[in-house]
Amino acid sequence: MAVRIPGLGWLRSVIGAGLALGALFFVWGGYHALEIRRLSTQVTQLQRDRERLIEYARRLSASRRVAQADVVDQVNDAHGRLVSAILWHEIEPDGAVSEPQAVEVLGDLVYFEAAVIKFAHEHVGEGDAQRGESLAVFRRIFGEHQPAASAQELNHGLAARLQRGDSAEDFDTRLWGLFWQMMEDPALAEEYGVRVAQCEAPAVRVKAGQVWEVSLDAAGGLNLRLIRERRDVTYQHQRRCSPSA
């Protein structure tokens, strides 16, 4: 005959409920830990994506100095036309500065012409080793009062880059060999990841004593910015070049 202990059923119920509750907490704790790990992984991935987007945007908005123009003098020639004398320096990607070239142009509105190759934005944004930034080769500098064709070719002009054509092993040289073709053949340009192939000639009105910086946007074209001006030199030359002087 089984002996019944008063309150044992209640105790069993309590123990059973406690065990069930413990199991529930154990399962919930495991799920909670998994959820924390999942959320932590998701946060880490989102942070990485954010950093990639920031770097992508930085590459697209990047710009570098490619040349400098020093306006060293302005005088009137024998025909009374204003001549601006410019000392031109080109700057290589590694920061090396080329030998200066003296250029004289007619007028004070000066055009800086270059052939420019712009790559597709995704190549620039992703930092493609060969197509990570626009390319430019300066052709000539000329003033508003002269035909562009009359301007002298710059030392590192486009003509020298076109000699080897598309058979060249160097990627940049091959592109310059195809430059004129890519202007007229969008399919060819797309094959090389080129978005735009064109000549650009931004212009600014210059004064003696000014120094102009020429920059090239990684995903765009050329920009001109005044970085220094010697006002005393500018004033003297303005007086000398004015009709009443």
KEMINU-639000 format. One line per 10 residues: for each residue x, y, z of N, C-alpha, C. Coordinates in Angstrom, 2 decimals. Each point is the difference from the previous one (the first is absolute). Layout:
residues N
X/Y/Z/X/Y/Z/X/Y/Z | ...;
***
This chain:
residues 245
0.85/-1.19/0.00/-0.85/1.19/0.00/0.90/1.24/0.00 | -0.21/0.85/-1.01/0.82/1.21/-0.15/-0.34/1.01/1.08 | 1.06/0.58/0.50/-0.19/1.00/1.05/-0.06/1.37/-0.65 | -1.03/0.69/0.26/-0.20/1.34/-0.56/0.56/1.03/0.97 | 0.93/0.80/-0.57/0.59/1.06/0.81/-0.74/1.29/-0.31 | -0.54/0.62/1.04/-0.76/1.24/-0.24/0.87/1.07/-0.69 | -0.55/0.63/-1.03/0.71/1.11/-0.67/0.97/-0.44/-1.05 | 0.19/-1.36/-0.19/0.98/-0.47/-1.00/-0.42/0.34/-1.42 | -1.28/-0.10/-0.27/-0.49/0.34/-1.34/0.28/1.45/-0.34 | -0.25/0.82/0.98/0.27/1.44/-0.21/1.47/0.25/-0.24;
0.86/-0.73/0.76/1.45/0.16/-0.15/0.45/-0.44/-1.38 | -0.58/-1.16/-0.45/0.33/-0.47/-1.35/-0.40/1.02/-1.06 | -1.16/0.58/0.22/-0.47/1.01/-0.97/0.95/1.19/-0.04 | 0.43/0.43/1.19/0.92/1.14/0.07/1.32/-0.34/-0.68 | 0.52/-1.22/0.32/1.28/-0.41/-0.61/-0.15/-0.10/-1.52 | -1.12/-0.59/-0.44/-0.22/-0.13/-1.44/-0.09/1.36/-0.68 | -0.72/0.91/0.67/-0.12/1.35/-0.57/1.36/0.68/-0.03 | 0.77/-0.24/1.09/1.34/0.60/0.04/0.89/-0.53/-1.10 | -0.04/-1.33/-0.20/0.81/-0.59/-1.07/-0.43/0.52/-1.37 | -1.30/0.11/-0.21/-0.51/0.50/-1.29/0.43/1.44/-0.22;
-0.09/0.78/1.10/0.39/1.41/-0.10/1.51/0.12/-0.26 | 0.78/-0.87/0.67/1.44/0.01/-0.22/0.34/-0.35/-1.44 | -0.70/-1.03/-0.50/0.23/-0.38/-1.40/-0.35/1.14/-0.94 | -1.12/0.67/0.35/-0.41/1.14/-0.85/1.05/1.10/0.01 | 0.51/0.30/1.20/1.05/1.02/0.10/1.27/-0.42/-0.73 | 0.31/-1.31/0.08/1.19/-0.51/-0.69/-0.14/0.17/-1.52 | -1.18/-0.38/-0.49/-0.26/0.14/-1.44/0.00/1.47/-0.39 | -0.66/0.82/0.80/-0.04/1.45/-0.30/1.39/0.62/0.04 | 0.81/-0.43/1.00/1.36/0.51/0.10/0.82/-0.37/-1.22 | -0.15/-1.27/-0.45/0.73/-0.41/-1.19/-0.44/0.78/-1.23;
-1.32/0.17/-0.12/-0.52/0.78/-1.14/0.49/1.45/0.08 | -0.01/0.54/1.24/0.44/1.37/0.19/1.47/0.16/-0.38 | 0.82/-0.99/0.39/1.42/0.05/-0.35/0.18/-0.06/-1.52 | -0.77/-0.88/-0.65/0.08/-0.11/-1.45/-0.44/1.30/-0.66 | -1.05/0.61/0.54/-0.51/1.24/-0.56/1.02/1.12/0.17 | 0.67/0.02/1.18/1.04/1.01/0.23/1.13/-0.17/-1.00 | 0.42/-1.26/-0.23/1.07/-0.25/-0.96/-0.43/0.39/-1.41 | -1.27/-0.32/-0.34/-0.50/0.37/-1.32/-0.02/1.51/-0.20 | -0.49/0.70/1.02/-0.07/1.45/-0.08/1.40/0.61/-0.02 | 0.92/-0.58/0.77/1.38/0.50/0.00/0.65/-0.18/-1.36;
-0.25/-1.16/-0.62/0.53/-0.23/-1.35/-0.60/0.98/-1.00 | -1.32/0.24/0.16/-0.68/0.94/-0.89/0.56/1.41/0.16 | 0.24/0.42/1.24/0.56/1.33/0.26/1.39/0.12/-0.61 | 0.80/-1.06/0.17/1.36/0.00/-0.57/-0.05/0.13/-1.52 | -0.94/-0.74/-0.62/-0.13/0.06/-1.46/-0.46/1.38/-0.45 | -0.95/0.58/0.75/-0.47/1.34/-0.33/1.12/1.03/0.12 | 0.85/-0.18/1.02/1.14/0.90/0.18/0.97/-0.12/-1.16 | 0.25/-1.24/-0.43/0.87/-0.21/-1.15/-0.58/0.62/-1.26 | -1.32/-0.18/-0.19/-0.66/0.58/-1.17/0.09/1.52/0.05 | -0.17/0.56/1.19/0.09/1.46/0.15/1.39/0.49/-0.36;
1.03/-0.71/0.47/1.37/0.39/-0.29/0.30/-0.10/-1.50 | -0.54/-1.06/-0.63/0.20/-0.14/-1.45/-0.67/1.13/-0.76 | -1.22/0.38/0.44/-0.70/1.10/-0.66/0.74/1.32/0.18 | 0.54/0.22/1.20/0.77/1.22/0.25/1.23/0.04/-0.90 | 0.69/-1.14/-0.11/1.19/-0.06/-0.84/-0.37/0.16/-1.48 | -1.13/-0.59/-0.39/-0.50/0.12/-1.37/-0.27/1.48/-0.34 | -0.68/0.68/0.92/-0.29/1.42/-0.21/1.27/0.83/0.00 | 0.95/-0.35/0.87/1.26/0.74/0.05/0.74/-0.10/-1.32 | 0.04/-1.20/-0.58/0.69/-0.17/-1.28/-0.69/0.81/-1.10 | -1.33/0.00/0.01/-0.73/0.73/-1.03/0.22/1.51/0.10;
0.18/0.50/1.20/0.14/1.43/0.21/1.46/0.46/0.06 | 0.93/-0.93/-0.16/1.43/0.34/0.10/0.44/0.88/-1.18 | 1.06/0.74/0.22/0.57/0.87/-1.02/1.49/0.14/0.28 | 0.79/0.17/-1.05/1.44/0.19/0.20/0.52/1.12/-0.89 | 1.07/0.64/0.46/0.65/1.06/-0.78/0.73/-0.62/-1.17 | -0.21/0.54/-1.19/0.67/-0.53/-1.19/0.88/1.04/-0.68 | -0.15/1.29/0.34/0.82/1.03/-0.64/-0.12/1.30/0.79 | 0.92/0.91/-0.34/-0.01/1.33/0.59/0.41/1.01/-1.06 | -0.68/1.14/-0.02/0.29/1.06/-0.96/0.33/1.28/0.75 | 1.24/0.48/-0.18/0.44/1.26/0.60/-0.09/1.09/-1.06;
-0.80/1.03/0.26/-0.10/1.13/-0.93/1.12/0.98/0.36 | 1.08/-0.05/-0.77/1.20/0.75/0.39/0.03/1.42/-0.56 | -0.77/0.26/-1.06/0.04/1.36/-0.58/-1.19/0.22/-0.92 | -0.34/1.26/-0.20/-1.01/0.40/-0.98/0.45/1.33/-0.61 | 0.15/0.01/-1.33/0.44/1.22/-0.69/-0.79/0.13/-1.30 | 0.03/1.19/-0.57/-0.60/0.22/-1.32/1.05/-0.23/-1.07 | -0.37/-0.72/-1.08/0.94/-0.20/-1.10/0.00/1.20/-0.94 | 0.71/-0.12/-1.12/0.13/1.11/-0.95/-1.34/0.40/-0.60 | -0.98/-0.89/0.02/-1.33/0.29/-0.56/-0.99/0.43/1.08 | 0.51/0.21/1.20/-0.87/0.44/1.08/-0.81/-1.11/0.64;
0.32/-1.26/-0.30/-0.74/-1.13/0.57/0.66/-0.45/1.31 | -0.84/-0.36/0.95/0.52/-0.44/1.28/0.57/-1.42/-0.13 | 1.23/-0.17/0.45/0.65/-1.31/-0.02/0.23/-0.44/1.44 | -0.48/-1.19/0.32/0.19/-0.56/1.34/1.09/-1.07/-0.08 | 1.03/0.19/0.81/1.11/-0.96/0.06/-0.23/-0.94/1.17 | 0.01/-1.31/-0.29/-0.33/-1.01/1.01/1.13/-1.02/0.10 | 0.32/-0.36/1.22/0.95/-1.08/0.25/-0.82/-1.22/0.42 | 0.10/-1.05/-0.80/-0.87/-1.17/0.14/0.78/-1.17/0.60 | -0.58/-0.60/1.05/0.60/-1.18/0.64/-1.05/-1.11/0.03 | 0.38/-1.20/-0.43/-0.89/-1.15/0.15/0.45/-0.83/1.19;
-0.97/-0.62/0.68/0.27/-0.75/1.22/-0.42/-1.45/-0.20 | 0.95/-0.91/0.17/-0.26/-1.42/-0.19/-0.77/-0.57/1.19 | -0.62/-1.18/-0.17/-0.75/-0.61/1.11/0.83/-0.21/1.27 | 1.32/-0.20/-0.17/0.84/-0.19/1.18/0.47/1.32/0.61 | -0.48/1.12/-0.55/0.34/1.31/0.53/1.18/0.66/-0.67 | 0.70/-0.71/-0.90/1.15/0.57/-0.70/-0.47/1.12/-0.93 | 0.77/1.09/-0.02/-0.35/1.16/-0.83/0.89/0.01/-1.24 | -0.63/0.18/-1.17/0.74/0.00/-1.24/0.82/1.29/-0.16 | 0.89/0.00/-0.97/0.73/1.21/-0.33/-1.00/1.08/-0.43 | 0.16/1.23/0.47/-0.95/1.06/-0.37/0.09/0.32/-1.49;
-1.13/0.38/-0.55/-0.06/0.41/-1.41/-0.59/1.40/-0.08 | 0.70/0.89/-0.70/-0.48/1.38/-0.16/-0.98/0.05/-1.17 | -1.15/0.63/0.23/-1.05/0.12/-1.02/-0.48/1.44/-0.02 | -0.18/0.55/-1.20/-0.56/1.34/-0.15/-1.31/-0.10/-0.78 | -1.04/0.65/0.53/-1.32/-0.05/-0.63/-0.54/1.41/-0.18 | -0.91/0.15/-0.94/-0.60/1.31/-0.28/-1.29/0.18/0.80 | 0.00/0.97/0.89/-1.19/0.29/0.80/0.21/-0.41/1.45 | -0.96/0.38/0.82/0.08/-0.38/1.41/-1.00/-1.08/0.38 | -0.89/-0.38/-0.94/-0.85/-1.16/0.21/0.73/-1.19/-0.62 | 0.49/-0.88/0.86/0.91/-1.06/-0.45/-0.68/-1.37/0.12;
0.12/-0.79/-1.07/-0.57/-1.35/-0.07/1.11/-1.03/0.18 | -0.27/-1.01/0.83/0.94/-1.09/0.23/-0.64/-1.27/-0.55 | 0.47/-0.45/-1.14/-0.65/-1.11/-0.70/0.70/-1.32/0.29 | -0.81/-1.03/0.23/0.53/-1.33/0.25/-0.95/-1.05/-0.56 | 0.57/-1.12/-0.38/-0.80/-1.18/-0.33/-0.27/-0.72/1.31 | -1.27/-0.37/0.22/-0.39/-0.58/1.30/-0.73/-1.31/-0.22 | 0.36/-1.00/0.77/-0.70/-1.29/0.00/-0.60/-0.19/1.39 | -1.33/-0.20/0.03/-0.71/-0.20/1.27/-0.56/-1.42/0.01 | 0.24/-0.70/1.08/-0.44/-1.39/0.09/-1.38/-0.10/0.65 | -0.64/-1.16/-0.18/-1.31/-0.24/0.60/0.10/0.14/1.52;
-1.05/0.52/0.60/0.03/0.30/1.43/0.30/-1.23/0.85 | -0.51/-1.17/-0.41/0.24/-1.18/0.83/1.48/-0.36/0.06 | 0.74/0.23/-1.09/1.44/-0.29/0.01/0.73/0.96/0.94 | -0.41/1.25/-0.04/0.63/1.01/0.87/-0.34/-0.28/1.46 | -1.28/-0.22/0.27/-0.44/-0.22/1.36/0.60/-1.24/0.63 | 0.21/-1.03/-0.80/0.57/-1.25/0.52/1.52/0.02/0.04 | 0.61/1.07/-0.50/1.45/0.11/0.06/0.71/-0.92/-0.96 | -0.55/-0.17/-1.20/0.62/-0.84/-1.02/1.46/0.43/-0.22 | 0.89/-0.99/-0.06/1.43/0.30/-0.10/0.35/0.77/-1.27 | -0.71/-0.24/-1.11/0.31/0.65/-1.27/-0.98/1.13/-0.34;
-1.18/-0.06/0.57/-1.05/0.97/-0.35/-0.56/0.70/1.23 | 0.88/0.23/0.98/-0.44/0.58/1.26/-0.09/1.51/0.02 | 0.47/0.68/-1.06/-0.11/1.45/-0.06/0.13/0.47/-1.44 | -0.55/1.18/-0.27/0.06/0.56/-1.35/1.44/0.24/-0.43 | 0.20/0.03/-1.32/1.32/0.27/-0.58/-0.08/1.28/-0.81 | 1.09/0.73/-0.05/0.03/1.23/-0.80/1.40/0.19/-0.59 | 0.03/0.45/-1.25/1.24/0.39/-0.66/-0.22/1.41/-0.55 | 0.81/0.94/0.44/-0.15/1.39/-0.43/0.56/0.18/-1.42 | -0.76/0.72/-0.80/0.37/0.19/-1.40/0.60/1.38/-0.27 | -0.70/1.05/0.47/0.44/1.36/-0.31/-0.69/1.00/0.92;
0.57/1.19/0.04/-0.56/1.13/0.75/-0.13/1.15/-0.98 | -1.16/0.65/-0.03/-0.20/1.09/-0.95/-0.91/1.06/0.60 | 0.08/1.20/-0.55/-0.80/1.12/0.48/-1.23/0.23/-0.86 | -0.87/0.85/0.49/-1.27/0.25/-0.69/0.19/0.71/-1.33 | 1.14/0.69/-0.21/0.21/0.76/-1.21/0.90/-0.71/-1.00 | 0.02/-1.33/0.05/0.78/-0.76/-0.97/-0.72/-1.31/-0.31 | 0.18/-0.53/-1.23/-0.58/-1.31/-0.33/0.69/-1.07/0.83 | -0.76/-0.97/0.44/0.59/-1.09/0.79/1.08/-0.73/-0.79 | -0.21/-0.14/-1.30/0.96/-0.73/-0.84/1.35/0.70/-0.09 | 0.03/1.29/0.32/1.27/0.73/-0.09/0.86/-0.18/1.25;
-0.56/-0.58/1.04/0.75/-0.18/1.25/1.01/-1.13/-0.13 | 1.13/0.17/0.64/1.03/-1.02/-0.05/-0.41/-1.22/0.82 | 0.41/-1.19/-0.46/-0.27/-1.23/0.75/0.87/-0.01/1.25 | -0.57/-0.47/1.08/0.77/-0.12/1.23/0.96/-1.19/-0.11 | 1.05/0.03/0.79/1.06/-1.01/-0.10/-0.54/-1.42/0.13 | -0.95/-0.19/0.90/-0.53/-1.35/0.23/-1.38/-0.11/-0.64 | -0.10/0.43/-1.24/-1.29/0.06/-0.68/-0.55/-1.35/-0.40 | -1.22/0.05/-0.51/-0.71/-1.22/-0.36/0.66/-0.73/-1.17 | 0.61/0.75/-0.92/0.58/-0.62/-1.19/0.99/-1.11/0.37 | 0.82/0.24/1.02/0.98/-1.01/0.40/-0.68/-1.24/0.57;
-1.17/0.18/0.61/-0.70/-1.14/0.60/-0.70/-0.86/-1.05 | -0.19/0.51/-1.20/-0.74/-0.72/-1.02/0.89/-0.85/-0.90 | 1.29/-0.01/0.23/0.91/-0.63/-0.94/-0.10/-1.53/0.00 | -0.22/-0.61/1.18/0.04/-1.45/0.07/-1.35/-0.67/-0.25 | -1.08/0.73/0.15/-1.31/-0.54/-0.33/-0.47/-1.10/0.92 | -1.03/-0.76/-0.45/-0.64/-0.98/0.87/0.79/-1.29/0.16 | 1.16/-0.12/-0.65/0.82/-1.19/0.16/0.92/0.09/1.22 | 0.04/1.15/0.64/0.89/0.22/1.13/-0.39/-0.89/1.18 | 0.98/-0.46/0.73/-0.26/-0.85/1.16/-0.51/0.81/1.18 | 0.49/1.21/0.19/-0.43/0.85/1.10/-1.44/0.44/-0.22;
-0.83/-0.18/1.04/-1.43/0.27/-0.13/-0.27/1.46/-0.36 | 0.65/0.93/0.71/-0.21/1.42/-0.27/0.40/0.36/-1.43 | 1.14/-0.53/-0.44/0.46/0.31/-1.36/-0.96/-0.54/-1.03 | -0.55/-1.20/0.26/-0.98/-0.58/-0.92/-1.24/0.88/-0.08 | -0.43/0.53/1.16/-1.18/0.86/0.01/0.23/1.26/-0.82 | 1.16/0.64/0.17/0.28/1.21/-0.76/0.09/-0.30/-1.49 | 0.45/-1.19/-0.34/0.03/-0.38/-1.40/-1.39/-0.15/-0.61 | -0.98/-0.24/0.86/-1.39/-0.17/-0.46/-0.85/1.23/0.31 | 0.62/1.06/0.46/-0.74/1.15/0.51/-1.00/0.54/-1.02 | 0.45/0.32/-1.20/-0.89/0.60/-0.99/-1.09/-0.99/-0.42;
0.34/-1.30/-0.04/-1.00/-1.00/-0.38/-1.09/-0.11/1.05 | 0.40/0.04/1.28/-0.99/-0.14/1.07/-0.99/1.16/0.02 | 0.43/1.16/-0.50/-0.93/1.13/-0.10/-1.21/-0.35/-0.85 | 0.23/-0.76/-1.06/-1.05/-0.29/-0.99/-0.58/-1.40/0.14 | 0.57/-0.81/0.88/-0.43/-1.40/0.11/-0.31/-0.33/1.46 | -1.25/0.20/0.44/-0.36/-0.27/1.39/0.25/-1.44/0.42 | -0.16/-0.94/-0.94/0.22/-1.41/0.34/1.47/-0.25/0.33 | 0.89/0.61/-0.75/1.44/-0.14/0.26/0.35/0.63/1.35 | -0.56/1.18/0.26/0.26/0.67/1.28/-0.47/-0.87/1.16 | -1.20/-0.58/-0.15/-0.55/-0.85/1.07/0.86/-1.23/0.22;
0.58/-0.52/-1.07/0.87/-1.17/0.10/1.18/0.25/0.94 | 0.48/1.24/0.00/1.13/0.36/0.85/-0.44/0.68/1.30 | -1.30/0.01/0.26/-0.50/0.60/1.23/0.01/1.51/-0.02 | 0.05/0.59/-1.20/0.07/1.46/-0.14/-1.41/0.57/-0.11 | -0.29/0.98/0.84/-1.30/0.68/-0.03/-0.01/1.16/-0.97 | 1.09/0.79/-0.02/0.11/1.17/-0.86/1.43/0.12/-0.50 | 0.15/0.27/-1.30/1.30/0.35/-0.59/-0.22/1.30/-0.77 | 0.62/1.08/0.44/-0.25/1.30/-0.63/1.15/0.96/0.30 | 0.00/1.11/-0.73/0.94/1.07/0.29/-0.71/1.05/0.85 | 0.68/0.50/1.01/-0.53/1.04/0.86/0.95/1.18/0.00;
-0.56/1.19/0.08/0.83/1.21/0.01/-0.60/1.04/0.94 | 0.07/-0.23/1.31/-0.50/1.02/0.93/0.85/1.26/-0.10 | -0.61/1.13/0.25/0.69/1.28/-0.14/-0.23/0.89/1.21 | 0.98/0.84/0.29/-0.11/0.99/1.06/0.64/1.30/-0.48 | -0.43/1.12/0.58/0.62/1.29/-0.30/1.17/0.20/0.97 | 1.18/0.20/-0.55/1.21/0.01/0.82/0.58/1.40/0.10 | 0.82/0.18/1.06/0.74/1.24/0.20/1.43/-0.36/0.37 | 0.91/0.88/-0.31/1.41/-0.22/0.34/0.15/-0.17/1.50 | 0.84/-0.94/0.40/0.22/-0.26/1.41/-0.87/-1.10/0.57 | -0.97/-0.49/-0.77/-0.88/-1.06/0.49/0.61/-1.38/-0.24;
-0.38/-0.93/0.86/0.37/-1.41/-0.16/-1.29/-0.81/0.01 | -0.20/-0.78/-1.06/-1.22/-0.79/-0.15/0.32/-1.48/0.13 | -0.81/-0.68/0.77/0.12/-1.45/0.15/-0.99/-0.67/-0.94 | 0.46/-1.04/-0.68/-0.87/-0.81/-0.86/-0.15/-1.36/0.66 | -1.22/-0.40/0.27/-0.24/-1.30/0.63/-0.90/-0.85/-0.90 | 0.04/-1.30/0.24/-0.79/-0.95/-0.78/-0.82/-0.85/0.96 | -1.32/0.04/-0.15/-0.87/-0.82/0.85/0.14/-1.47/-0.37 | -0.01/-0.87/0.99/0.16/-1.43/-0.25/-1.11/-0.54/-0.91 | -1.21/0.52/0.17/-1.13/-0.46/-0.82/-0.48/1.07/-0.97 | 0.77/1.09/-0.12/-0.45/1.10/-0.85/1.12/0.59/-0.82;
-0.07/1.33/-0.18/0.95/0.67/-0.87/0.89/1.00/0.71 | 0.37/1.05/-0.74/0.99/0.97/0.46/-0.64/1.14/0.78 | 0.76/0.53/0.94/-0.41/1.16/0.79/1.16/0.97/0.12 | -0.31/1.30/0.00/1.01/1.04/0.17/-0.32/0.77/1.28 | 1.06/0.24/0.80/-0.21/0.71/1.28/1.18/0.91/0.26 | -0.30/1.25/0.33/1.04/0.96/0.36/0.52/-0.34/1.39 | 1.32/-0.23/0.11/0.56/-0.38/1.30/0.93/1.06/0.58 | 0.45/0.92/-0.84/0.88/1.06/0.52/-0.04/1.20/-0.93 | 0.15/1.20/0.58/-0.01/1.22/-0.81/0.88/1.05/0.66 | 0.93/0.53/-0.76/0.84/1.10/0.48/-0.62/1.30/-0.50;
-0.73/0.66/0.86/-0.78/1.17/-0.41/0.89/1.16/-0.45 | 1.19/0.13/0.57/0.86/1.10/-0.41/0.43/-0.16/-1.45 | 0.35/-1.26/-0.40/0.39/-0.26/-1.39/-1.19/0.21/-0.92 | -1.15/-0.50/0.40/-1.20/0.15/-0.82/-0.31/1.48/-0.25 | 0.09/0.81/1.05/-0.32/1.42/-0.13/0.97/0.69/-0.95 | 1.29/-0.29/0.12/0.99/0.63/-0.87/-0.25/-0.35/-1.46 | -0.29/-1.27/-0.26/-0.21/-0.40/-1.39/-1.31/0.53/-0.54 | -1.00/0.09/0.82/-1.26/0.58/-0.46/0.21/1.45/-0.45 | 0.77/0.72/0.76/0.26/1.39/-0.38/0.79/0.08/-1.30 | 1.02/-0.88/-0.15/0.82/0.06/-1.17/-0.75/-0.43/-1.25;
-0.95/-0.93/0.17/-0.71/-0.53/-1.17/-1.26/0.79/-0.33 | -0.41/0.94/0.84/-1.22/0.73/-0.27/0.20/0.97/-1.16 | -1.04/0.26/-0.80/0.13/0.89/-1.15/0.51/1.39/0.36 | -0.27/0.44/1.24/0.41/1.36/0.37/1.43/0.08/0.50 | 0.65/-1.17/0.19/1.36/0.00/0.54/1.00/0.56/-1.01;
***
